[in-house]
Amino acid sequence: MNPIYPDLKNKHILITGGSNGIGEALTRAFAQQAAAITILDKDDRKGLAIAAECEQYPCKFNVYPVDLTDTEALTATIAQIRKEQPVVNVLVNNAGYDPRYELLEMSEQQWNDLFQLNVVHYFITCRELLPDLISAGGGSIIMTSSHVVWIAKANMIAYNATKAAIVGMVRGLAEAVGKHHIRVNAIAPGWIMTERQLQQWVTPEAKHKTVHELQCLPLELTPQELVGTYLFLASDTSRAITRQTIVVDAGYAHS
Ligand SMILES: NC(=O)c1ccc[n+]([C@@H]2O[C@H](COP(=O)([O-])OP(=O)(O)OC[C@H]3O[C@@H](n4cnc5c(N)ncnc54)[C@H](O)[C@@H]3O)[C@@H](O)[C@H]2O)c1
């Protein structure tokens, strides 16, 4: 059972990539808070299915299908949301992808495409929504980074760079908008056993090594393990916390 933060009731939470994996767990957790949730995801069918399942909670749901790498489509979708929905109070920039490439075999196009999803859409949502957060008198922005920034994998150099960019963006943005009572933080998850990770990358040996040798805590991390930290950073309970990156990886990364 997730903690309930009464101040999140009726708050408008926008989540990118809210249909699957970590985003799905967040969507469900914000539904339990009786919040109004907007999902931006190319997988709108799954988003709508989650919305139907969450009818048991007194929450509101909107799912906007959009390819987050298409800046024109993303900007147009946000303009539509600004017309149709109340002001966004909490922005969760979450969608991302983690391909494995050897640097010498990686094309410039692949590098740029990864930045387009993992970094550029985070910037666009902030640029388009910040004026509303400012006029509303505050809000919380949470961005998903990764503990890979600290542990550094040889075949994930581009991914590392995108996730380190998020840590830098959070610091700069927190400086810029703190005077408007807008907090900006990042969460850097460890290896989270989402459906896609299990299908694409997880082997029994790699999982065993991570859980029992590399992490301090022998926990198999699921999206649910992250939910509490996102809710906390979204809620006014963390009103004095900004400019931070919280690593949630059972003690794998050493700073
Ligand atoms: N799973 C992990 O182990 C892990 C670890 C550290 C960080 N992260 C980060 O957490 C975030 C979420 O990852 P996840 O594992 O839940 O991923 P996931 O693939 O399970 O879910 C990603 C969601 O984003 C959506 N999406 C992807 N590309 C899109 C696009 N171009 N346009 C619209 N929607 C798009 C997908 O449809 C999906 O619903 C990412 O930023 C990822 O880098 C994940």
The ligand as an ORCA input file, in Angstrom:
! r2SCAN-3c Opt
* xyz 0 1
  N      14.068      0.119    -15.830
  C      15.274      0.428    -15.376
  O      16.068     -0.423    -14.959
  C      15.690      1.883    -15.312
  C      16.820      2.209    -14.560
  C      17.202      3.538    -14.484
  C      16.501      4.509    -15.157
  N      15.418      4.159    -15.884
  C      14.712      5.234    -16.587
  O      13.372      5.227    -16.158
  C      12.545      5.734    -17.197
  C      11.422      4.765    -17.470
  O      11.996      3.555    -17.887
  P      11.197      2.176    -17.911
  O      12.200      1.137    -17.633
  O       9.985      2.276    -17.099
  O      10.819      2.107    -19.490
  P       9.655      1.315    -20.249
  O      10.164      1.044    -21.600
  O       9.161      0.182    -19.416
  O       8.485      2.395    -20.344
  C       8.721      3.581    -21.076
  C       7.407      4.227    -21.451
  O       7.728      5.364    -22.256
  C       7.003      5.309    -23.482
  N       7.816      5.852    -24.571
  C       9.057      5.458    -24.943
  N       9.459      6.167    -26.014
  C       8.446      7.026    -26.325
  C       8.254      8.001    -27.326
  N       9.172      8.256    -28.247
  N       7.095      8.699    -27.337
  C       6.137      8.441    -26.416
  N       6.257      7.528    -25.443
  C       7.406      6.829    -25.395
  C       6.737      3.812    -23.733
  O       5.602      3.618    -24.569
  C       6.503      3.314    -22.307
  O       5.159      3.444    -21.917
  C      13.469      5.965    -18.394
  O      13.858      7.308    -18.428
  C      14.650      5.069    -18.088
  O      15.827      5.490    -18.733
  C      14.989      2.875    -15.991
*
